[in-house]
Amino acid sequence: MEKFWNLDLSGMDSLMADRYSDFGPAPRLPSDMLRSILLSVEFKVTSYTRWAADLKENHLHAILSGFPVGDTPGVGTFYDFLNRLWLSDKNNLSDPVHPPKEKPKKPEKKGEKAPPVEKVTVKDLLEQFELHPPKDMAPCKRLYEIFKVLFLNQSVNNGLIDLLNLSLAGDGTPVYTAAQERKKRTCSCLKNGIRDCRCDRAYSQPDCNIGWDSHRERYYFGYDLYMLTASDSEKDLPVFPFLGPASRHDSIGFLYNWFSMKQSLPEANVTKLLLDSAHDAMPYYEYCRGHGIVPFIDLNAGRGRPPVYKNDFTINDDGVPVCREGHAMRRDGSESAKGRTKFKCPKISFAGDSVTCTCDNPCSDAKYGRTVHLVMKDNPRLFNDPPRSSKEWKMIYNARTSAERCNKREKVDYKLEDGRYRSSKMWYCRLFAIMMCQHLDAWALPKASRLKDVL
């Protein structure tokens, strides 16, 4: 009660003014409609038919929404309001009639993600989006504007997020929307005895398809939700979402999300990117280096690494040089001006005020042993600053789990998948409402209760 009593949504009315006609009867205030929808999300009510009935029966919910008792909106008013939030005449982003989409192959090992089904590489798509960003989020422009002005900016003002020095964590998660794929044939091949034709089908959820859930080890039908989260915020606050088809790989989903976010949130200055091993591709490191972003990306062992470096050294999984005797070398600082990191022999001892090498077969006759400089431009994927073996890198990378906790809050705490919708419009409206509630939960309530004074 305190949370919604102190919630100021007055800016909503001016943001939605152009979506209402100047003629006809006076509409419900957009601020009251949004507050009521947020209240339904808090109470885990996914059906607007049930919520409209609840407002008529529960006078407290009507008062918290901002409606007079006995004069609450019907279910049609809620759907009309959602239509005004969606800047498109179509309820979905893609054409309902299209050829069958490719189903991802089941991975060979348990816990692994399915291989990508996209016909384009990360490098090609990255170059394409730098010239022509994706337009998939265009219908959600008003939704994100409301989220940004009324919630994200308020969290920035409260000191919960620093947009000028933003550290982002990204992760994808499956969103189940139906038990199976619903489609109808548009051809007569079945009458001719052809059952597995590739002709167009009419899909009830054209933006969804079949993907592989690596956590539950099974196929599912729905979306792949890729969420960018402020990793340095205490409450794991969401920054930007993107709903892609279930078969989309995380390395591709990030690019759709990233370039869509840059269009909607151009004032954000991202300084760190925290991503898992699914994003371990050279174009990511090169892009980050060219845009002043420090990447914290876990290595994918299957992507390989140079077997030999500097003639007689190898590189381990953390990007640290290993001498010919099999000892991982000790980091000895970085030279940012030269773009390189220095490593020294780990067997050098300073006991007894003397410098000695305790190795049975020393690599060098130098007083302080063999020294190796890793130049980051040689291989920005392996040679990081800070290196993956450092405590600084591991401490910052541990914050990547904020994206997983954010997804957990949306799916488990706020019951995202309980919505039984058939259109991307409804799924995005519910997703943004949940994100608004996440920010609302993070705000501190005023010390003096205005509600108690009223009562």
C-alpha positions in Angstrom: 0.0 0.0 0.0 2.8 2.4 0.9 4.6 1.7 -2.3 1.7 2.4 -4.6 0.4 5.3 -2.5 3.7 7.2 -3.0 4.1 6.2 -6.7 4.0 9.4 -8.9 2.9 8.6 -12.5 1.7 12.1 -13.4 4.2 12.3 -16.2 2.4 9.4 -17.9 -0.5 11.6 -18.9 1.7 14.0 -21.0 3.6 11.1 -22.5 0.4 9.5 -23.8 -1.5 12.7 -24.8 -0.8 12.2 -28.5 -2.4 8.7 -28.4 -5.8 10.0 -27.4 -8.4 12.0 -29.5 -9.5 15.5 -28.6 -13.1 14.5 -29.4 -15.5 12.2 -27.6 -16.0 11.4 -23.9 -13.1 12.0 -21.5 -10.9 8.8 -21.3 -9.5 7.2 -18.2 -6.3 8.8 -17.1 -3.3 6.9 -18.5 -1.5 7.3 -15.1 -4.4 5.5 -13.4 -4.5 2.7 -16.0 -0.7 2.1 -15.8 -0.9 2.1 -12.0 -3.7 -0.5 -12.1 -1.7 -2.7 -14.5 1.3 -2.5 -12.2 -0.8 -3.4 -9.3 -2.1 -6.5 -11.1 1.5 -7.5 -11.8 2.3 -7.2 -8.1 -0.7 -9.5 -7.3 0.4 -12.0 -10.0 -2.9 -11.6 -11.9 -2.2 -12.3 -15.6 -5.8 -12.1 -16.9 -7.3 -8.7 -17.4 -10.8 -10.2 -17.3 -10.1 -11.4 -13.8 -8.4 -8.1 -12.8 -11.4 -6.0 -14.1 -13.7 -8.2 -12.0 -11.4 -7.9 -9.0 -11.5 -4.0 -9.1 -15.3 -4.1 -8.8 -15.2 -6.5 -5.8 -12.1 -5.2 -4.0 -12.5 -1.5 -3.2 -8.9 -1.2 -1.8 -7.4 -2.3 -5.2 -9.6 0.3 -6.9 -8.5 3.0 -4.6 -4.8 2.2 -5.0 -5.3 2.2 -8.7 -6.8 5.7 -8.6 -10.4 4.8 -9.6 -13.5 5.8 -7.6 -15.2 2.9 -5.9 -18.0 1.7 -8.2 -16.5 3.3 -11.3 -13.7 1.0 -12.4 -12.8 0.2 -16.0 -13.9 -2.9 -17.8 -11.8 -5.4 -19.6 -12.2 -3.7 -22.9 -10.7 -0.5 -21.5 -7.6 -2.3 -20.4 -7.1 -3.8 -23.9 -7.7 -0.4 -25.5 -5.0 1.1 -23.3 -2.5 -1.6 -24.3 -3.3 -0.9 -27.9 -2.3 2.7 -27.3 1.0 1.6 -25.8 1.9 -0.4 -29.0 2.9 1.7 -31.9 1.9 -0.7 -34.7 -1.3 -1.8 -36.3 -0.1 -5.4 -36.1 0.1 -7.4 -32.9 3.3 -9.2 -34.0 6.6 -8.2 -35.5 6.7 -10.7 -38.3 4.3 -12.0 -40.9 2.0 -14.8 -39.6 2.4 -16.7 -43.0 6.0 -17.8 -43.5 8.0 -21.0 -44.2 8.7 -23.4 -41.3 11.7 -22.3 -39.3 14.7 -24.6 -38.7 14.7 -26.5 -35.4 18.0 -26.3 -33.5 20.0 -29.5 -33.1 20.3 -31.2 -29.7 23.7 -30.5 -28.2 26.1 -33.5 -27.8 27.0 -32.8 -24.2 24.7 -32.2 -21.2 24.2 -28.6 -20.2 25.5 -27.2 -23.4 23.6 -24.7 -25.5 22.3 -25.7 -28.9 24.4 -24.7 -31.9 23.2 -21.5 -33.7 20.7 -22.0 -36.6 21.4 -18.5 -38.0 22.9 -18.3 -41.5 24.9 -15.2 -40.6 28.1 -14.9 -38.6 28.6 -12.6 -35.6 31.1 -10.5 -37.6 28.7 -10.0 -40.6 25.7 -9.1 -38.4 27.8 -6.7 -36.3 29.0 -4.9 -39.4 25.4 -4.8 -40.7 23.9 -3.4 -37.5 26.5 -0.7 -37.2 25.3 0.7 -40.6 21.6 -0.3 -40.3 20.4 -1.0 -36.7 17.5 -3.4 -36.3 13.9 -2.0 -36.3 12.3 -4.8 -34.2 11.8 -2.6 -31.2 10.0 0.2 -33.1 6.5 -0.8 -31.9 7.8 -0.8 -28.3 9.2 2.8 -28.6 6.4 4.3 -26.4 6.6 1.4 -23.9 10.4 2.0 -23.4 9.9 5.7 -23.3 7.5 5.3 -20.4 9.8 2.9 -18.6 12.8 5.2 -19.2 11.2 8.5 -18.1 9.2 7.3 -15.1 11.3 4.4 -13.8 14.9 4.1 -15.2 15.6 7.9 -14.8 14.2 7.8 -11.3 16.6 4.9 -10.4 19.4 7.0 -11.8 18.4 10.0 -9.7 18.2 7.8 -6.6 21.8 6.7 -7.3 21.0 3.1 -8.1 22.3 3.2 -11.6 25.1 5.3 -13.1 24.3 5.9 -16.8 27.6 7.8 -17.4 29.7 4.8 -16.2 27.4 1.9 -16.9 28.4 -1.7 -16.4 26.1 -4.1 -18.2 25.6 -7.8 -17.8 23.8 -9.8 -20.5 22.1 -13.2 -20.6 19.4 -15.0 -22.5 16.7 -17.1 -20.9 13.9 -19.2 -22.4 10.3 -18.0 -22.1 7.7 -20.7 -22.6 4.5 -19.4 -24.3 2.7 -22.6 -25.3 3.0 -26.3 -25.1 3.4 -26.7 -28.8 3.7 -24.8 -32.1 0.3 -23.9 -33.6 0.2 -23.6 -37.4 -2.1 -24.3 -40.4 -1.2 -25.4 -43.9 -1.7 -22.9 -46.7 -1.1 -25.5 -49.4 -2.7 -28.7 -50.7 0.4 -30.9 -50.4 -1.2 -33.1 -47.7 -4.0 -34.0 -50.0 -1.4 -35.1 -52.5 0.3 -37.3 -50.0 3.2 -34.9 -49.1 3.4 -34.5 -45.4 6.8 -32.8 -44.9 6.6 -30.0 -47.5 8.4 -26.7 -46.9 5.4 -24.6 -48.0 4.3 -21.6 -46.0 2.3 -22.1 -42.8 0.0 -19.7 -41.0 1.3 -19.4 -37.4 -0.7 -18.2 -34.4 2.5 -16.9 -32.8 4.7 -16.0 -35.7 7.5 -14.4 -33.6 8.0 -17.6 -31.6 9.6 -20.9 -32.7 11.1 -24.1 -31.2 14.3 -23.7 -29.2 16.5 -25.8 -26.9 16.4 -25.2 -23.1 19.9 -26.2 -21.9 18.8 -26.0 -18.2 15.9 -28.4 -18.5 17.4 -30.4 -21.3 14.4 -30.3 -23.6 12.9 -28.5 -26.6 10.4 -25.7 -25.9 8.2 -23.3 -27.9 8.3 -19.6 -27.2 10.8 -16.7 -27.0 14.4 -16.2 -26.1 14.4 -13.2 -23.7 17.8 -11.4 -23.8 18.1 -9.0 -20.9 20.8 -6.3 -20.3 21.1 -5.6 -16.6 23.0 -3.0 -14.6 25.5 -5.3 -13.0 26.7 -2.7 -10.5 23.3 -2.0 -9.1 22.4 -3.7 -5.8 19.0 -4.7 -6.9 19.9 -6.2 -10.3 17.9 -3.7 -12.2 16.9 -4.3 -15.8 18.0 -1.8 -18.5 16.8 -3.1 -21.8 15.0 -6.3 -23.0 14.6 -8.1 -26.3 12.3 -10.9 -27.2 13.7 -13.0 -30.0 12.7 -16.4 -31.4 13.5 -19.4 -29.1 16.1 -20.8 -31.6 18.2 -17.6 -31.5 21.7 -18.1 -30.1 22.8 -15.7 -27.3 25.7 -14.4 -29.4 23.1 -13.2 -31.9 20.5 -12.1 -29.4 23.0 -9.8 -27.7 23.6 -7.9 -31.0 19.9 -7.3 -31.5 19.5 -6.1 -28.0 22.7 -4.0 -28.0 22.0 -2.0 -31.1 18.3 -1.6 -30.2 19.4 -0.2 -26.8 21.8 2.3 -28.4 18.9 3.7 -30.4 16.6 4.0 -27.3 19.2 5.0 -24.7 21.9 7.0 -26.6 23.0 8.9 -23.4 24.2 5.7 -21.7 28.0 5.4 -21.6 28.8 1.7 -21.2 32.3 1.1 -19.8 32.1 -2.7 -19.0 30.4 -5.6 -20.7 30.0 -8.8 -18.7 29.0 -11.8 -20.8 29.3 -15.6 -20.6 31.2 -18.0 -22.9 28.5 -18.0 -25.5 29.7 -14.6 -26.5 33.4 -15.6 -26.8 34.0 -14.4 -30.4 36.8 -12.2 -31.7 34.4 -9.5 -33.2 33.1 -8.7 -29.7 36.6 -8.0 -28.4 37.5 -5.9 -31.4 34.2 -3.9 -31.2 34.8 -3.2 -27.4 38.4 -2.1 -28.1 37.2 0.3 -30.7 34.5 1.8 -28.5 36.3 2.1 -25.2 34.5 -0.8 -23.5 36.3 -3.3 -21.3 35.0 -6.8 -22.1 34.7 -9.4 -19.3 33.8 -12.5 -21.3 34.5 -16.0 -20.2 36.6 -18.2 -22.5 35.0 -20.9 -24.5 37.3 -23.9 -24.4 36.0 -25.1 -27.8 37.1 -21.9 -29.6 40.8 -22.7 -29.3 43.9 -20.8 -28.4 47.4 -20.5 -29.9 49.3 -23.7 -29.0 52.7 -21.9 -28.8 53.4 -18.3 -27.9 56.9 -16.6 -28.1 58.4 -19.9 -29.4 58.5 -21.8 -26.1 55.5 -20.6 -24.1 51.9 -21.8 -24.2 48.7 -20.0 -23.0 46.3 -21.5 -20.5 42.6 -21.1 -20.2 42.9 -17.8 -18.3 45.1 -16.3 -21.0 48.2 -16.6 -18.8 51.6 -17.7 -20.3 52.9 -21.0 -19.2 56.7 -21.7 -19.3 58.2 -24.8 -20.8 58.4 -26.4 -17.4 54.6 -26.1 -17.0 54.5 -23.2 -14.5 51.9 -20.5 -14.9 53.7 -17.1 -14.8 53.0 -14.4 -12.2 51.5 -11.1 -13.3 53.7 -8.1 -12.7 51.5 -5.2 -13.8 50.2 -3.6 -17.0 51.5 -0.9 -19.3 48.4 0.8 -20.6 50.3 3.2 -22.8 51.9 0.3 -24.7 48.8 -1.9 -24.5 50.5 -4.9 -22.9 50.7 -6.9 -19.6 53.9 -8.1 -18.0 54.4 -11.6 -16.5 57.4 -12.8 -14.6 58.8 -16.2 -13.6 56.9 -17.6 -10.6 59.9 -19.5 -9.3 61.9 -16.4 -8.4 62.6 -16.3 -4.6 63.6 -13.2 -2.6 64.4 -15.1 0.6 67.5 -14.0 2.5 67.8 -10.7 0.8 69.0 -12.4 -2.4 67.3 -13.1 -5.7 67.4 -16.7 -6.8 65.5 -19.0 -9.2 64.2 -22.1 -7.5 63.4 -23.9 -10.8 65.3 -27.0 -11.6 65.6 -26.0 -15.2 65.5 -22.2 -15.5 64.3 -20.7 -18.7 66.6 -17.7 -18.5 69.9 -16.6 -17.0 68.5 -13.2 -16.1 68.6 -12.1 -12.5 64.8 -11.9 -12.2 64.1 -14.8 -14.5 62.2 -14.9 -17.8 59.8 -12.0 -18.5 57.0 -12.1 -21.0 54.9 -9.2 -22.3 51.5 -10.0 -23.7 50.5 -7.4 -26.3 46.7 -7.1 -26.3 46.5 -6.2 -30.0 48.1 -9.5 -30.9 45.0 -11.3 -29.6 42.4 -9.2 -27.6 40.4 -12.3 -27.0 43.1 -14.0 -24.9 45.1 -11.1 -23.6 42.9 -8.9 -21.4 43.5 -6.0 -19.1 43.0 -7.0 -16.4 43.9 -10.6 -17.2 41.4 -13.4 -16.5 43.7 -14.8 -13.8 43.7 -11.6 -11.7 41.4 -11.1 -8.7 40.1 -7.8 -10.2 38.8 -9.6 -13.3 37.2 -12.4 -11.3 35.6 -10.0 -8.9 34.0 -7.9 -11.7 33.0 -11.0 -13.7 31.2 -12.4 -10.7 28.7 -9.6 -11.1 27.5 -11.1 -14.4 25.1 -13.3 -12.3 23.0 -10.1 -11.9 21.5 -10.8 -15.3 20.6 -14.3 -14.2 19.0 -13.0 -11.0 17.1 -10.4 -12.9 15.7 -13.0 -15.3 14.8 -15.2 -12.3 12.8 -12.3 -10.7 10.8 -11.8 -13.9 10.1 -15.5 -14.5 9.8 -16.9 -11.0 8.8 -13.9 -8.7 6.6 -12.1 -11.2 5.3 -15.2 -13.1 6.2 -13.9 -16.5 5.4 -17.2 -18.2 1.9 -17.4 -16.6 0.6 -15.0 -19.2 -1.3 -17.0 -21.9 -0.9 -14.5 -24.7 -0.7 -15.1 -28.5 0.9 -11.8 -29.6 4.2 -10.1 -29.0 2.3 -6.9 -28.1 0.8 -8.6 -25.0 4.1 -10.2 -24.0 6.1 -7.0 -24.3 3.4 -5.0 -22.4 3.6 -7.6 -19.5 7.4 -7.7 -19.7 7.8 -3.9 -19.4 5.2 -3.8 -16.6 7.4 -6.3 -14.7 10.5 -4.3 -15.3 8.8 -1.2 -13.9 7.8 -3.2 -10.8 11.5 -4.3 -10.4 12.6 -0.7 -10.3 9.7 0.3 -8.0 10.7 -2.4 -5.6 14.3 -1.0 -5.4 13.2 2.5 -4.4 13.3 3.4 -0.8 10.0 4.4 0.8 9.9 7.8 2.4 10.6 7.8 6.2 7.4 9.7 7.0 4.3 7.8 5.9 1.8 10.1 4.0 -0.7 7.2 4.0 -0.8 7.0 7.8 -1.5 10.7 7.9 -4.4 10.3 5.5 -5.9 7.4 7.4 
